[in-house]
Amino acid sequence: MQPSGPHPTIPRVVFHALLICTDETCAEEIEAYGTRLEELEALACECGCALQLIAVSDVEFLRPRTRVLLDLAA
């Protein structure tokens, strides 16, 4: 197992998107995750048509500000 480099390797922001196929005869809906919106907009449906973003949310990962030691019960 190789350790991470000196800089954080986990992205700070991750997008969660709901996409729908642009072909009206295809009812495909897909949930996808990505670190850039361009990645999500470039996805294609299995039928070969483009996917359209219909909902997107972002999650930002933050480091805890302080560490707290908890006493364990005996």
BADRENTOR-725251 format. One record per residue (C-alpha): x, y, z; residue in one letter. Coordinates in steps of 0.02 Angstrom, whole numbers, padded with zeros to 5 digits, always signed. Example, Ala and Ser with C-alpha at 12.3 -4.5 7.8 and 13.67 -1.06 7.14 Angstrom:
BEGIN
+00615-00225+00390A
+00684-00053+00357S
***
This chain:
BEGIN
+00000+00000+00000M
+00070+00169-00049Q
+00042+00319+00066P
-00037+00481+00006S
+00075+00623-00049G
+00105+00780+00055P
-00050+00865-00017H
-00228+00803+00012P
-00278+00676-00120T
-00465+00675-00081I
-00559+00811-00176P
-00631+00950-00068R
-00795+00960-00165V
-00895+00817-00241V
-01049+00844-00348F
-01198+00725-00341H
-01308+00737-00495A
-01468+00665-00564L
-01467+00650-00753L
-01600+00599-00878I
-01582+00539-01057C
-01623+00670-01190T
-01709+00538-01298D
-01896+00545-01260E
-01917+00359-01295T
-01783+00314-01167C
-01835+00331-00985A
-01659+00312-00914E
-01619+00412-00756E
-01443+00403-00684I
-01365+00460-00520E
-01183+00507-00539A
-01042+00582-00435Y
-00896+00687-00496G
-00771+00816-00441T
-00809+00932-00588R
-00975+00977-00670L
-00893+00956-00840E
-00867+00771-00801E
-01052+00750-00765L
-01109+00849-00918E
-01001+00739-01031A
-01089+00576-00982L
-01190+00482-01112A
-01334+00361-01095C
-01313+00177-01140E
-01430+00208-01288C
-01302+00330-01359G
-01395+00492-01325C
-01335+00634-01216A
-01385+00647-01033L
-01457+00808-00964Q
-01427+00868-00785L
-01592+00891-00695I
-01527+00909-00517A
-01357+00936-00440V
-01293+00961-00264S
-01120+00982-00193D
-01037+00916-00038V
-00884+01000+00035E
-00768+00898+00144F
-00695+00994+00291L
-00566+00943+00417R
-00620+00941+00600P
-00564+01099+00687R
-00521+01023+00854T
-00489+00850+00917R
-00581+00791+01070V
-00526+00645+01177L
-00670+00546+01248L
-00660+00449+01410D
-00707+00269+01385L
-00819+00182+01509A
-00732+00052+01616A
***
